[in-house]
Structures are given as C-alpha cells and as structure tokens.
C-alpha cells in the first residue's frame, strides 16, 4: 500500500547511496571533480507509508552493504561534531544520513546551541568535502580533507515541518537544496 511516489523516491535515494562514490561531476571551468550529493525530504501525511518505504529502502541498502562489505548508513548524529566523527572513516566513499521526523531536527537546530552548527556542517558536506576546521579531530589526518558522497534522506509531515521553518532555512540554502 506504499504510495508509488515514495517507491520512486526510494529508487533515486538507493542509487545515490550505493553509487555516489562512483559518479563525479566536473565543476565548470575547472578540472576539479566533486561527488554527487543528494538531499531528499519525503513529506507526507501521517500513516501514508513513509515509514514502510524507509523500511524497504534500508533493507535494500543493507543487502548492498552485505555484498560489498561497505558501510553506507551513518547514525543520525544531531550535533555537528557527532556527524563529522561518524563520517571520518568515509573518505572517498558513500555515506547516507537518515532522519525520521525531521521537524524535531529542525527545531533542535533553532533552539539548541550545541546543535545549531549542524545545518552549516551538512551544507559543507553537500558541497563535497569536510574542511579541516570543521572536521572531527581524530580521523583522516589533520592535513587532508575528507571527500564524501553524501545522501541525506529525511522524512516528516508537511504541515509540521512548515510550521518550524523560518527564513534562515531558506537563506542558508538548506531547504532549496532538498
């Protein structure tokens, strides 16, 4: 009974998560290759199959991880430092962050000083690299940047999410990128 649009979205997210580190984009006017990053917000009313769609997506991701011996899904670390620590071992690999009930995450970003930097950190990851000044202290070394193919998959209820967003989410580029 899962709506077909959720299944279609799962297909794109699955491809991004499993093949992101194999697909690069050359920045116009340069020779610099950057990873393809995908941000997705799956908004829909309660009890419409979002959680079931996520369950099936995670099952396919898990099967891919078992075959390739790669870890793709990272924990839903809400703080900037926590997310960077989780990604420190993903250099030149695909990484996928899943957030259910994303309205809670957005609210935390606005009200918690410890979590307010997470949005900017995710935007930096979207751009294909973790700058040294943002990266966790232990990890890939202090002299190199970590390149990550980043898939960000979020779910929530449309009117709940909309009531939390303010202009700062638009100015930051976060919502337009989703």
N, C-alpha and C positions, 0 to 999 in steps of 0.2 A: 504493500500500500504506500510505499515511499513515492512522493511526487517525482515525476520524471526530471524536473529541473534540478533537483538535488542530486539525482544519479548522474546527470550530465556534468554538474559542477564537480562531483567526485572524480570523474574521469580526468578532468583538467588538473585537479589537485594531485591525483595519483601520478600522472605523467610528470608534473613538475617535481614532485618529491623523489621520484625514482630515477629521473633522467636529468635533473637540473644541473648536476656537475659535469654532464657530458655535452651540454649545449651552451655556447658562449655567444655574446654579442660584441661586435667591434664598435667602439664608440666613434661617432662620425668625426672625421678629420684626424684620427689618431690610429695607432696600431694597438691600443690597449684593449684587451679582451676582458669583458666583465661577465659574471654569471647572470643568468636569467632568474629573477626573483619574482615570486607571485604572492600577492596579498589577496585574501578572499574573505569576505564576510557573508555568511549564509544566514540571512534574516528570514524569519517566518513565524507565523503564529504558533502558540504552544500546541503540542500534540499533533503536529503535521508531519512528523517523520524525520526531523533534523537529527535527533539522536540516533535513530536507526540508520540513517545514511552515514553518520560518523562511525558507527559500529562496523558497518561493512567496509568503509574506507580503511579503517585501522586493521581490519582483517587482511585486506589485500596488501597493505604496507608491511604487515607482519610476515606474510608469506614471502614477499620480496626480500626482506631483511634476512630471513632464514636461508634463502637460496644463495644470497650474495655475501653473507656474513658481514653486512654493513649495518650500522645503527643509523637510523634516519630520524625517528621521532625523539625530540628532546623534551624534558619536563617543562611544565608550564611555570617557569620561574618568573615571578611577577616583578622582581627588582632588576634594575639594570645590571648590577654586579652578578646576580644569580644567573641571569640569561647568558652573560658573557662567559661565566665559568662553565656553564653547560655546553657552550659552543667551542670551547678552547681546543677540543680534540677533533673538530670537524673541518680542519683546514683542507681546502680543495675537495670537499665532499658536500653532499646534500644534507640539509638539516630542515626539519619540519617542526613548527611550534603550533600546537592545537590549543585553542582557548574556547571552552564552552561557557555559556552565559557571559558573553563579552562585556555586557553592561557593567558588571561588577568590576571588571578590569579597568574600564574607562573611568569609573567613579573613583577607584583607588588612585589612579594617576592624578586625579584632580585634588584629592583630599589628603594623600599620604606623602609627606616629604621624601620618605625613603623610596617611594615608587614613582615619583614624578619624573625621573630621568629615563624611565623605561621607554617611553614613547620615542624620544630622540634617539635612544640606542637602537630601537627597532628600525627607525628610518635610516640610520647609518648602515645597518646590516642590509637593508633593502638595496642600498647603493653598492653592495657587493664586497664590503670589507669592514673589518673591525679596526679602527685606528688604535694605535698603541696607547693613547691617553685614555681610551675607554675600555680597553681590554682588561680582563682579569689579570692579576699579577703573575699567576702561575699558568703555564700553558705552552704556547708555541715558541716562546722566547721573546726577549724584550726588543729585539732589533728587527722583527719582521711583522708584517700584517697578516691577519688570518682572512683568507678568502673563503666565503661560504655561499653556497647556493641555497637560498632561504625561501621556504614556503611557509606562509603564515595563514593558518586556517582558523577562522573564528565563527562562532555561531551565537545567535541571540534572537530575541523577539523585537521586531521592528520598532514598535511604539516605545518599548522600554529603553532601547538603545538611543532613539532620537531624543528622548527627554533628558538624557545625560550629556549629549554632545553640546559643545559651545563653539564659538568662533575659533578658539585656539586649536581645535582639532582640524579645522579647515586650513588655517594659516600654516600649521605645521606640515601640511601635505599628507598627513596620515590617512584621513578619510578619502581624499581624492585618489590616493594610490590603491585603495581597496576596490 
